[in-house]
Amino acid sequence: MEAQETLELKEAALSYMDRTGGLQRLIEDCRQYTDSQQSESVYRFCVRVNPTDVTEIDARLGNCILHDPLKAAGLFQSVCFISIKTLSLIEKIYSENQVSVVLKLTHVPPFPDYLLDLSHVPRGDSPMRPLMLEGLAMAMTLVTKYTQGARFLCTEDSCPNSQGFQKIRVHVPGATEWATVRNDFTCSLCGSPLKEDVKSRVLGDKQLVEVIHAKALRVLSAHTLSSSRHQSLTVFLRDELCNSIKIGRLYRIIGIPAHVHQWPNVTFSVEANSVQPWVPECPSFISDNFQALLSATACSPWRFPAIVANAFGSQIVPPGLYNTLKLCLLLSLVQTAGEDRETLSYLDVLALTTDTLVIDRLMTYSLALASRGVRHRTSGELFPSVSRDEHGTGAASIHAGAALLATGGICFIGDLASCRKDKAELLQSALETRAVTVFIPGKKYGEDADQQLSLPLQCNIWALADTGASTKKFLKYENAALGSMDTGFLPSQMSDAFGLVIHCRELPIERPALPLAVHILRQAVKPEEPLYPASEQFTTDDYKGLIAAARGVQAELSPEAERLIHGYFLASRRVRTGTAQGPKVPVASVKLLFSFAEAHAKLSLRSRVLEEDAVIAVLLCENSITLKHGASALVLPPEAVFPCGLHDQASLERRDLALRQLHQQILQFVLTYAPGASSYISEE
């Protein structure tokens, strides 16, 4: 009865391969082996399997694939061997043992029993069956070799097993290298020792990846130190799966868990079967209050993002304080479009302040609203580090620092004064090239030559610097001209590396510290109550939903906005050309301008980037460049984007009027200094 059932399962496997094109792929794979003109002791084939489709053909075979994968691989092995011999695809295959079949599952059933939750440490013997896990790659080794298969021969010359391919060992999930090629095997016919035919050994590629649960990112961006602890899990990638995972990315991995016994230790790991990039769903919604605000401010393209920024972070600072910084943080949050951001510019923000504590709290609060936010701790590594792999391979293991863990999101460094000189230089280089270089000495890690890897830096960087840390006297706001602000200990090259530099100053009111002092006292007395109507009207969850919705907006650039940005860029480079160093405005600034304009349009929930969005981008970038290199012919007020407090309808109208005047001033600047500007900007 068992033999009959096995035959029926093989027929079902053959039928499935015939229906899904598996036999045709088998023929193509065999052709590659034939063209190589090399005789192998083991021929490896990958068979793509959809468990749902298999179950429709034969439920027993589908159940076997999901719950006894080794037996299922044996069934497909037999089918492939018979097909190869029947069709005469490879002449040098003599026994079924020479065929190694790896079943590549497209998915597993979406039930809890098929999910390996990395937030809970596995206890006891886990089932040797395919499970799916979702996690973040935080470390990986270089690609090394392992034994796919080995041929053994009997040491007794008269034994039939002293020749041929009857004794073949192939790697199975969870097995160590020693389990495949150890030297204590005996012949099943005569009992003599078996000896490996080393010349027939087949090698493959292997890579180890440390994966941690995605929930660990909440700990990395927490406002306070959390008591939660997350344990990483080792995932083995083999052959075609090597280099399919990048550090700092999220993946869904289907694999077979196994306990690897290496006396006296037992480690829990997963043999990857398939790997797919994973982007978790971020709930996006626009609350009723924001929808009402959007309708009420439809008369002006500037009002909605201004009010959103004015009320933002009211849990940290009173509404109206640090509006320019809050707007820039919101724009940076909106312009984090996931992990595939090679074509976008990055909105890095550097805040100059004398009150680092408050600005640190505000930026930490904003970090929690990012799709992925990582706070760099001074005790940890900002950029990747290299160490020896702990699993006995001797290879170099690359560990992601905070910057790579924040891929597709925000990395908040904190106060730059905490960075050592060498780390600050690495940060400057990474910001300029958007890449991090990892050097791996070959002698230390068993390689023939030294290696140097370049890993992309795909996140926005936030940082702050204490301007009061300078030995020079800091100029007061009322008497200071733009460009004369002392940036403290910060080198000019570092400030140039950041796309946007903001000086966090208050409006010139009589007592600028009074609102913040009242805010802190009220928060200490009544910590559970909302301090302002804006806090109750626009909650943190409302902002999180708004940012997620704005992040998904696809904004198209209008010709008017494009002309204004190009004109300002050309004019600004022309008036800021140094005698020796060349233009002080780098070419990358034009991408930054477009990115800011696009982010402002997306924050306004518009699918078209207007000229008014370009005006905001020009004002922000011009003030940033002025802080770095001094004023130019385009002289702007210190708080150009928020020239007045936003208290009522009249103040919003005054701001619109001021921005329209600045718009005309920018056009006049472009018309005067940009080459050929008269062809697309009229003097009116």
N, C-alpha and C positions, 0 to 999 in steps of 0.2 A: 504493500500500500504506500509506503514511504517512497519507494522508487518511482511509483506511478505519479505521486504528487510532485516529486522533483522534476520529472519529465514535463509535466503540465506547466510548472513554473518556468522552465527553460523555454517552452513554446510561447508562453506569454511574454517573456523577455525578448524573444526574437520578433514577435509580432509588434511589440512596442518600438523596437529599434527600426523595424521596417517602415512603420507608419510615420515616425518622427524624423526620418532621415539619418538615423544613427548608423545604419549600415553603409550609407554613402560616405559619411565622415570616417568610418572605419577603413573603407577602401582608400580614401585620401591619406589617412595616417600611415597605412601600410605602404603606400607609394613613396612616402618620404623615407621610410626605413629602407626600401629597396634602392632608392636613388643614392642613399649615402654609401652604399657598397661596403658597409661594415657589418660584421657578424656579431650579434648581441646574444648574451645569455638570457636576458630578460627584455621583453618588449612591452612598453607601458602605453596604455590607451586610456583616454578619458571619455566617459560616456555621460552625456548630459541627461539628467533624469528629472522629470516633473512628477512628483508623487501623486498629484491629483489625477493626471492623465493615466498613470500606471494603475491606480486603483480602479478607474473606470474599465480598464481592460481585464484586470484580474485583481480582486481585492486582497487575495493572499499574498501576491507579489508586492503590492503596495505596502501591506503591513510588514512584510519582511524587510523592505528597504528602510522603513522608519524605525524598526525595532530590533533588527538583527542585520546591520549593514555588512558585516563580514560574510555572512551566508549569502546575502544578496549579491555581493561582489563576486562570490564564487559562481553563482548562477550565470551572471553576465560574462564571467571569464570563460566558462564552458561554451557559451553561445558564440563568443568572439573567436575562440580557437577553432570551433567547427566551421565557422564561416570562412576563416582564413584558409583552412585546409581544403574546404570544398571549392572555393574560388581560386585557389592557388595564388594567394596574394603575397605570401612570403615563403620562400622555399626552405629557409634555414630555421624554421620553427619545427621542432620534432616532438615536443610534448606540451601538454596543457600547462605545465608548471612554468613555461617560459612566457606565458601571457599574464601580465599584471594589469588589472582593470581597476580604475578609480571612478567611482560613481559621483558625479557632480550634481548635487541637488539644487534645483532652482529656488526652492522654498521649503518650509516645513509648515504643518497646520498651525493656524493662529490661535493656539490654545495654551493656557498657562503651563501645562506639562511639557511643552516643547520650548519653553523659554528659560534660559539660564540667567538668573538675576544676579548681576555682579555686586549688588548692594548687600547681598547676604553671602557669607563665606560658606561654600559647600561643605557639608558634613556627611561622613559615611561614604559608602561606595555609590557614586553616581552611575546612572545607566550608560552603557557603552552604545549609545544611539545618538543620532543627529539632534542637536539642540541649537537654538538661535540665541545669540547674545548681542546686546547693543552697548557699544562702549567707545571710549576715546583713546586713540593711540598716543601714549605718553613716552614710549621709549622703543627702540628697535636696534637690532644688531646688523652688522654687515652680512652680506650673503656668503654663506660657507657651504661646504660640500657634505653630503651624507650618502649612505649606501642605499640605492633603490633596490638592488637585488644582487645576490651572490650565488655562485655555483660551487657545489661541494662534490668531491669525488671520494670514493672509498679507497682507503690505503691498501686493501687486499686486491692484488692485481687480478685474481681469478674471479672476483665478485662482479656481477653485471653492473653494479653501481659505480665501478671504477672508471666508467666512461659514460658518455651520454649526458642527458639533462634531466635525470630523474630527481635529483636532490637540488632543489632551488629554494633559496630563502629570499623573501621579499619583505619590504618594510610594511608594517601594519600600524594603524593609528595607536599611539600611546607607547609604542615600542622604542627602546633606546637603540643606539648604534650597536651596543654589545649584544643585544638580543638578536640582531640580524646576522652578525659575523663572528659570534663567539666560537671558541675552538674545542668545545667539549661534546660535539654532536657525534653520535654513533650510527653505524649503518643498521637499517632495519632488517636486512637480510642475513648478514653474517656477524653483526655486532662489533665489527672493527671500527676504529676511529675514522671520522670523516675529516678531510683536509680541504680547505678552500682553494679553488683555482683562482688565484689573485688576478691573473690576466683577464678573467671573464667578469670581474666585478664591474657593476654599472653604477655610476655616481649621478647624483642629482643635486639641485640647489636647495638650500634650507635657510630660513630666516626666522628669528624669534622676535615677537612683538609683545610689549607689555601694554595691556589694555585695562582701562579703569572705567567704572560706571560713569555715565554722563552726569549723574547727580553730584559727583565730586566737584563739578564746576560751581555749584552753589556754595560749597565751602570755600573755594578759592576766591569768590567775590563777596563773601559775607561781610556785613558791616562790622560784626564783632567776631572774635575768635569762637569757633564752633567746637563742640565736643565730639562731633561726628568723625569717624575714621573710615577710610575706604581702602580696601586691599586690591592691588592690581592682580591681573591674571595673565599668565603666559600663553600666548597663542603661537603655534608653529605654522609657518607658511612654507610650503614645499613646491618646488618646480615652477609651474606657470603662475602660481600665486605670489611668488617673491616679487618684492617691490610694488605690489598692488595696494599697499597701505602707506600713507604718508603721516609723518608725525604731526599731531595737533588736529587731525581730522576725525570725524565721527563715522563709524561703520556699523553695519549689520553683518555679523559673521555667523555662518552656519558651520558647525564643527562637531566633532565627537570628543567629549571630555574623557580624560583618562588620568589615572594615578600612575605617575612615573616612579618606579622603585629604583633608587640608587642608594644602596645601603650606606649609612643608616637612615637616610632621609627618604621621605615620600612627598613628592610635589604634585600638585594638581595643575593640569594644563589642558589645553584644547588643541586638537589637530584640525586646522581650518579646512573646510570643504569648499566653501565659496565665500566671496567677499563682495559686499556692495556698499557704496557710499550711502550715508544716512543723514538726512536733514530733518531733525525733529520739528514737528508742527508747533509754531508759536502762535497762540491765539491772538488774532487781530480784530479789533472792534473799535467803533467810534461811539462813545457814550452819548447819551441824549444831551447832556450839557455842552459837549464839544460840538455836536451837530447844530444845536441852537446858536452857539457862538459863531460857527462857520456861516450860518445863514445871516446872522446879524452883521457880520463884517464883510459881506460880499461886495460892498461898495469900494473897498480898497484892497489891493493885493498884498499890502504890508501889515494889515491890522491883526489878522488871525495869528500868524506866528509870533507877533510882538506880544499879544496878550498871553499866548501859551507860554512864552519864555518869561514874562513878567510874573506869572503865578507859579512857575515851576520851582520845585524844591522848597516850598513854603514850610516843610517840616524841618528844614535846616536853617534857612535864612528868611527874613521877612520878604513878602512880595515887593518887587521893585529894586532890590539890591542885586548887584552883579548881573544885570540883565544881559549885557553883551556876552559875558562868559557863559551864562545859561543858554543863550541862543546858540552859541557855538557848540556847546556840548550836545544840544538837541540835534543840530545839523550833523555832527559827527556820529551820533547814534543812528540817525536816519540813513546815513551813507554806509552802513555795514550791511552789505547785501549777501551775507553768507560766506562760504568758503571759496567759491570760485570768483575771485575779484581781480584777476590779472589785468582786466581792461579798464579798471576804475582807478581814479586817484584816491589817495588816502588823506583823511582830514585829521592830521595830528595836531594836538592842542597843547601849548605850553602857557601856563598861567603865571604871571609875575605878580607877587603880592607881598605885603608885609604881615598879613594875617594867615599864615599857612594852615593853622588849625581849622579855621572855618572853611577855607577853600578845599582843604583835604576832605572834610566831611561832605561838602557839596559834591565833589567829584566822585567820592565813594558812593553816595546816594545815587548819583546818575549811573554809575557803573552797574548797579543792580537792574537797570532797565534795558541793558543791552541783551541782544540775542545770546551773546556769550561774553562775559566780562571776567577778567582775571586781575586780581590785585597782587602786584609783585611785593613779596616780603623781602626785607633786607637779608634775612637768613637763608633765602633760597637763591636759585640761579635765574637770572633774567634771560640768558641765551643758552643754547644747547651745550651740554657737557658730555665728556666721553669717559667711560670707565670699562673695566673688563666684565664680560658677561658672567653672570653667576651660575649658569647652567652647565658649566664645564666645557663649553665650546672653545673658550680662549679668545673669542672674537671681540671686537670693539662694540660696545653698546652705547648708542647715542640717546641721551636723555633730554627730553624737551624742557626748555626753560619756560618761564611765564609768558614770554612773547609768542612762542609757537603754540602754547596751550590756548592762547586767545585768538587763534586763527579764525578769521571771519567775524571778529568782534572787536572788543576794546581791551587793551592792556594798560592798566594804570600803574605807573611807576612810583608815584608819590613825589616826595621832595628830592630833587636832583642832588642836594647836598649829601644825601646818604650814599650816593654812588661813588665808588673809588675811581681814581683817575683812569685806570685801565678799562673799567666797566663803562665809564662815560665815553671813552674813545670808541669802544665797540658799539655803543648806542648811536653815536654820531655817524659812524660808518654804515650801520644798518639802516638808519633813516635816509641816508643819502642814496644808497644802492638798493634799498628794499630787499636785502638779502643778508643772511648770516652765514659766515664761513666757519666750518668745523675742520680742524686739522687732526688727522689720525696718524700717529707715528707707526710705521710698518713693523719695526723691530719689536716694539712693545706688545703688539697684538698679533704676532705671527704672520704678518704679511710680507711679501717680497719687496714692496715699495711703499713709501708714504702716500697717503691719500688726503685729498682736500675736497670736501663736499660743500656745495653752496645750497642752502635751504632758503626758500622764499619767506619773507616777512610779510604776512598778509593780515595785518590788523592795524587799527588805529592806535596810536600811542598817546596817552595823556600823561602829563607831568606838571609839576609846579616848582617854582624857585622862589626863594626868599630874597627879595630885593634889599631888605634891611640887613642882610648878612655882609654887605660890602663895608670896607673900611672907609669909603668915601661917604660923605653926608648925603643922604637921600633928599632930593629936591621935593618940596611940598607941591601939592597939586595945583594950588592957585597960581603959583609963580613959574611953573615948569612948562616949557615948550615941548611939543612932541619931538622925539628923537634925542632929548637931553636926559631922559630917564635913565638912571643907573641900573644896569641889570645885575649888580652885585658880583658874585664870584663867577657868574656864568660866562664862558668864552663866547665870542661872537660866532664862531663856527658852529657851536651847539645850537644857538638860537636860530641860525640860518637853516639848520637841518630840520627844524620843526616847520611845518607848513604855516601854522598860525601862532603868533605870539600875542597874548592879551595882557594888558596891564589892568589888574583888578582894582579899580578905584571907585569911590563913591561919588554921587552927585554933590556939588558944592553947597551942601546945606550947613546950617550953623553947627549942628552936633551930629556928625556922621556915625558915631558909635552908639548913639542913644537907641535907635530902632533895634539894633542887634542885641543890646543889653536887655531891653524890655522883652525881646523874643526869648532869650535864654532864661530869664527869670520866670516868665509865664510858662515856659515848657517845663521848668523844674517844679513849679507849684502844681500845675495841672497837666501831667504828661499824657493823659489819655484823651483829653479834649482837643478838638481842632482849634488852632490858635487864630485862624483867619477864615473869613467866608470862602476864600479861594481854596483853602485846604479841604473844606467840606464839599465844595462844588466840583473840584477837579482832584480826584484821589490819585494815589500812586498807581492803582490798577488802571484807572482811566488813561494815565500817561503811558503806561506800558502797552495798552491796546492801541493807542493812537500812534505810537512810534512803530509798532509792528505793522499797522495799516499803512503808514507813510513809507515804510521800508519797501513795501510791495508795489508802490506806485511806479509805473513806467512813464517817465517824463521825457517829452520830446523837446529838443532845443529849437526855439524860434529864431528866424534870421535876424531879428532886431537884437536879441540878447547876444547872439554870436558876434554881430558886428561891434556891439559896444565892448564886449570883452576883448576881442582882438585889437580894437582901436586903443583901449586903455593899456593893454599889454605892450603894444608897440611904442606908445607915447611914454609909458613909464620906463621902459628900457632906454629910450633915447635920452630922457632927462636925467637918468641915474647912471650914466656911463662914466666909470672912473677912468683916470688917465693910465693907470698901470694894471689894475685888476680886471678891467673890462666892465660890462654891465653888472650892476649889483642886483638886478632882478633876473633870476635864473629862468631858463626856458621852461622848466617844470612848473613855473607859476601859472602858465596859461591853463594847464590841466587842473590846477588847484582852483582857479577861478571858475572854470566850468563845473567842477564838482560842487563848489559852494552854491552856485546858482541852481544847479539841479537839486541839491538837498533842500534849499529854501522852497523851491516849487513843490517838492514832495511833502515837506512839512506842512505846506499850505493845502495839501491834498489835491494838487492840480497836475494834470497830465501834460502840461505844456510849460516850458520855462520861458517866462516873460522877460521883457527888458527890465522890469522892476526887480525881478530876482537877480539879474545881473548887477543892478545898482547896489544891492545889499552885499553881493560878493565883492564888488570893487571897494566898497567902504571898509569891509572887514580886512581885506588884504592890504589896502593902502595904509590903514592904521598899523597893521603888523609890520609892513616894510618900513614905515616911518620910525617905529620903535627900534628897529634894527639898524637903519642906515641914515636916519634923519629925514626931515621934511623935503618935499620937492615943490615944483610949481603948483601942484594940486594940494593946496593947504586945506586940511579938514579939521573940524573941531575934535577934541579928544574923545567925546562920546558921540560919534557921528550917527551910529545906528539908533541910539536912544538919546536924543538930544534933550529930552524932558521926561519927567515922571509920568507914568500912565495911571491917572486917577479917575478920569471921567471921559465923556465924549469929547469935550473941548480939548483935553490933552492929546487925544488920538488925532484930532484934526490938526493941532499944532505940529505933531510929529509928521503927519503926511505932508504938510506944507514945507517943513524943513527938508524932508527927503526929496520932494520935487525940486526944491532949489538946489540941493546937492546933485541931483540928476542933471540939471542944466549945467552945473559947474563941471561935472565930469565930461559932458558932451563938449563943452568949450575947451577943456583940457585936451581931449582927443583931437578936436578940430585943429588946435594950434600946433600940437607936437607930433601927432601920428602921421607918418608918410602916406599920402593919398587919401586922407580921411575925408576930404571935401567931396569925394565921389559918392560917399554913402551917408554923410551927415551934413544937413543944411545949416546955414548960419542962423536961421530962425530959431 
